Amino acid sequence: MGVSAYILIQTEVGKAAPVAAEVAAIPGVVAAEDVTGPYDVIVRAQAETVDELGKMVVSRVQMIEGITRTLTCPVVHL
């Protein structure tokens, strides 16, 4: 089953659409959409483990030009 998470992304002004498109191309990303509100892009991602998810965020997502902040919210099944 693995781990699923929502990654909330803040971007520089005018960068939401290109950031969403670039994030969407990362393996493990299920969806990436630009939105309005305190965050500019919301991503749904999946990985086999929490460690793999963390590596994806740090080494792939956060390296994209135009991203200023991320918040990763793992999905829990209660």
VOTIDO-987837 format. One record per residue (C-alpha): z, y, x; residue number from 1. Coordinates in nm, 4 decimals, always signed. Each point is the difference from the previous one (the first is absolute). Layout:
residues N
Z;Y;X;NUM
...
end
This chain:
residues 78
+0.0000;+0.0000;+0.0000;1
+0.0799;+0.2452;+0.2790;2
+0.1224;+0.3572;-0.0303;3
-0.1478;+0.2767;-0.2139;4
+0.0771;+0.3692;+0.0347;5
-0.1019;+0.3415;-0.1163;6
-0.0615;+0.2468;+0.2814;7
+0.0375;+0.3628;-0.1075;8
-0.1937;+0.2366;+0.2246;9
+0.0095;+0.3752;+0.0481;10
-0.3065;+0.1558;+0.1610;11
-0.1170;+0.3304;+0.1347;12
-0.1578;+0.2270;-0.2611;13
-0.3434;-0.1261;-0.1046;14
+0.0339;-0.3360;+0.1777;15
+0.1085;-0.2282;-0.2890;16
-0.3451;-0.1405;-0.0857;17
-0.1081;-0.0818;+0.3576;18
+0.3441;-0.1468;+0.0796;19
-0.0128;-0.2216;-0.3112;20
-0.3475;-0.1227;+0.0952;21
+0.1044;-0.0810;+0.3565;22
+0.3219;-0.1726;-0.1059;23
-0.1907;-0.2096;-0.2550;24
-0.1999;-0.1585;+0.2851;25
+0.3131;-0.1395;+0.1718;26
+0.0429;-0.3777;-0.0403;27
+0.2926;-0.0687;-0.2325;28
-0.0512;+0.3142;-0.2078;29
-0.0582;-0.0951;-0.3616;30
-0.0539;+0.3534;-0.1344;31
+0.0156;+0.3581;+0.1263;32
-0.0258;+0.2898;-0.2409;33
+0.0370;+0.3738;+0.0358;34
+0.2461;+0.1439;-0.2513;35
+0.1717;+0.3259;-0.0905;36
+0.3693;+0.0708;+0.0450;37
+0.2307;-0.0090;+0.3010;38
-0.2178;-0.2691;+0.1624;39
-0.3751;+0.0223;+0.0500;40
-0.0957;-0.3671;+0.0351;41
+0.1642;-0.3137;-0.1378;42
-0.0869;-0.3333;+0.1603;43
+0.0723;-0.3556;-0.1141;44
+0.0169;-0.2346;+0.3001;45
+0.0757;-0.3660;+0.0635;46
+0.1054;-0.1893;+0.3117;47
+0.1424;-0.3414;+0.0821;48
+0.3325;+0.1392;+0.1289;49
+0.1977;+0.3240;+0.0035;50
-0.0667;+0.0228;+0.3743;51
-0.3776;-0.0232;-0.0537;52
+0.0232;+0.2658;-0.2700;53
+0.1913;+0.2280;+0.2369;54
-0.2552;-0.0541;+0.2754;55
-0.2818;+0.0857;-0.2423;56
+0.1678;+0.3256;-0.0982;57
+0.0926;+0.1085;+0.3521;58
-0.3080;-0.1138;+0.1918;59
-0.2722;+0.0546;-0.2605;60
+0.1013;+0.2291;-0.2864;61
+0.2026;+0.2588;+0.1921;62
-0.2749;+0.0348;+0.2613;63
-0.2471;+0.1428;-0.2532;64
-0.0811;+0.3637;+0.0593;65
+0.1275;+0.2284;-0.2746;66
+0.3116;-0.2001;-0.0921;67
+0.3227;+0.1970;+0.0403;68
+0.2574;-0.2423;-0.1482;69
+0.0280;-0.3480;-0.1498;70
+0.2629;-0.1746;-0.2103;71
-0.0231;-0.3789;-0.0347;72
+0.1494;-0.1541;-0.3152;73
+0.0086;-0.3814;+0.0062;74
-0.0323;-0.1664;-0.3394;75
+0.3036;-0.2058;-0.1046;76
+0.0056;-0.2688;-0.2662;77
+0.3327;+0.0148;-0.1854;78
end
